[in-house]
Amino acid sequence: MVRIHPSILSADFVNLERDLEKIATADGVHVDIMDAHFVPNLTFGLPMVQRIAEVTRLPLDVHLMIDDPDTWAHQYAIDGVDSVTFHAEATRDAVAIARELRARGTRSAIAVKPGTHIDRVLEHLPEFDMVLVMTVEPGFGGQAFMADMMPKLRQLRDRADELGIELALQVDGGITDDTLPIAAAAGADVFVAGSAVYGHADPAARIDALREAGMLQPGSLER
């Protein structure tokens, strides 16, 4: 199944409630939390997430690009937040965070940057409900899709299948009608799209087009 999570990083922050309405047909809202330390950009924090949850019926997919998620991640496990993603590169104990999030009723997700090996994620895969493979360097929108990240997706999907677990695989960065099928063929099923949705006059139509692109994906890539 193809799930589209538009990133509000590409929305108009001054008219955010209006722009949330424009993506009402999406499967979720991707909310990037950046602290200007783990990544060079700065967005917003928990109070904004709480307010977003109040004005949309869509589940929130919170992506923490912050230092010390061990201290902060569980605070985002609030009503309206479906999943909290933290970075493997920033945590001291990924398993402890994942278990705490699940205990609070939120899906646990871990992200890996392009230069990060996924061995430690594979080692503890049953602890996570979703893995986010970054297909750009995190911190800014509008970057080009990195197709050389596809082997990570294939490894993760193969391992999940071997273990017999349900695992969502998300990609974030450079997702368009052309790149989405590439990631889908490698095993991804949740797609973060920013400018590919909000960069057009009709975001709802763009969501439909991205879903269609996923359904028309080519056959499995060679392994």
DASULGI-V644193 format. One line per field, one symbol per residue. ss: DSSP state (~ for helix, > for strand, _ for the rest). burial: b if it has 16 or more other C-alpha atoms within 10 Angstrom, else e. A space follows every 10 residues. Layout:
# DASULGI-V644193
ss->???
burial->???
This chain:
# DASULGI-V644193
ss->__>>>>>~~~ __~~~~~~~~ ~______>>> >>>>>_____ _>___~~~~~ ~~~~~____> >>>>>___~~ ~~~~~~____ >>>>>>>___ ___~~~~~~~ ~~~___>>>> >>______~~ ~~~_~~~__> >>>>______ ______~~~~ ~~~~~~~~~~ ~~~____>>> >>____~~~~ ~~~~~____> >>>_~~~~__ __~~~~~~~~ ~~~~~_____ ___
burial->ebbbbbbbbb beeeeebebb ebbbbbbbbb bbbbbeebbe ebeeeeeebe ebbeebebbb bbbbbbbbbb eebbebbbeb bbbbbbbbbb beebbebbbb bbeeebbbbb bbbbeeebee bbeebbbbbb bbbbbbbbbe beeebbeebb ebbbbbbebb eeeeeebbbb bbbbbbbebb bbbbbbbbbb bbbbbbbbee eebbebbebb bebbeebeee eee
